[in-house]
Amino acid sequence: MAQITYRDALNQALREEMRRDPNVFIVGEEVGEYGGAYKVTQGLLDEFGAERVVDTPISEEAIAGTGIGSAMIGLRPVVEMMTINFALLAMDQIVNHAAKLHYMSGGQVSIPMVVRAAQAAGLQLGAQHSQNLEPWFAHVPGLKVIAPATPADAKGLLKSAIRDNNPVIFLEHEAIYGSKGEVPEDEYLTPIGAADVKRTGSDVTLITYARMLQYCTKAADHLASEGIEAEIVDVRTLRPLDTEAIVSSVKKTHRAIVVEEDWKSVGMGAEFAARIVENAFDYLDAPVIRLSLAETPMPYSKPLEQMAIPSVDDIIRAARQITGRNG
């Protein structure tokens, strides 16, 4: 398998799906001439032309509306929001139209649309450009929400999202576009709604997604040197959530730490913890620990930004605490 970046894996997925299906097209700000704000769509304009790689004015509501309308007539738009923060300007289109038209039309209308967006902190982009808003979208029936952590999952899940007949919010962490990983060279799809156990262990389950997978992996490597074997469940898809995979792991390890990069209040971690308690309470040997973003707008200062994000050391300390091995 080839080692490629997260960014290039996404580019491959778009290119392959556009070659496979002429109904797939890309629409958004700077997706064509500039190659995308994070260079994910680089080179696609040259191959597919301006009718299938469409640069738009700065109007997120219009961009989302273009995607919805074209999906209603049988096309498969991939809508790029420069960041998830800008998608707030298109929430009416996404929540009241994309998510509901299939239901409100009695199944007569489908919206096979993907909304791609970069999100999260770590690059000193300030409070208005560093948010993790996945719980907002995962709250809405009618939307599927994906947050892949590795290049292989990013490619396989984006291809699946483009082929799905439902609107999909596809979230890409800004700080991992340059990270590398092995990606199969043959055609493959990664199923939406299926978590993946990235590491097996017997002492504690780390439940996570997106960049925090990297942090959990580093923490688990260190914990293993102390005799603590952590299992890592990468949920990958936030809606629909693979409850069975989470519960199965917790039943084996009897302990759970949720590691997320959104705010703790009403965040994804609260949902993970609730499902563990609902389905595996009798198996727990300790309360679920939740590690989350600090309850503050993201600071611009680099040291303060890093302090606001859960760290590898935070995960290690939590694992020692929950397993009773603080010494």
Secondary structure, DSSP 4 states (H G I P E B T S, - for coil): -EEEEHHHHHHHHHHHHHHH-TTEEEEETTSSSS--TTSTTTTHHHHH-TTTEEE--S-HHHHHHHHHHHHHTT-EEEEEESSTTGGGGGHIIIIIIITTHHHHTTTS-----EEEEEE-SSS---GGG----HHHHHTSTT-EEE---SHHHHHHHHHHHHH-SS-EEEEEEGGGTT-EEEE-SS-----TT--EEEE--SSEEEEE-TTHHHHHHHHHHHHHHTT--EEEEE--EEES--HHHHHHHHHHHS-EEEEEEEESTT-HHHHHHHHHHHHHGGG-SSPPEEEEE-SSPPPSSHHHHHHHS--HHHHHHHHHHHHT---
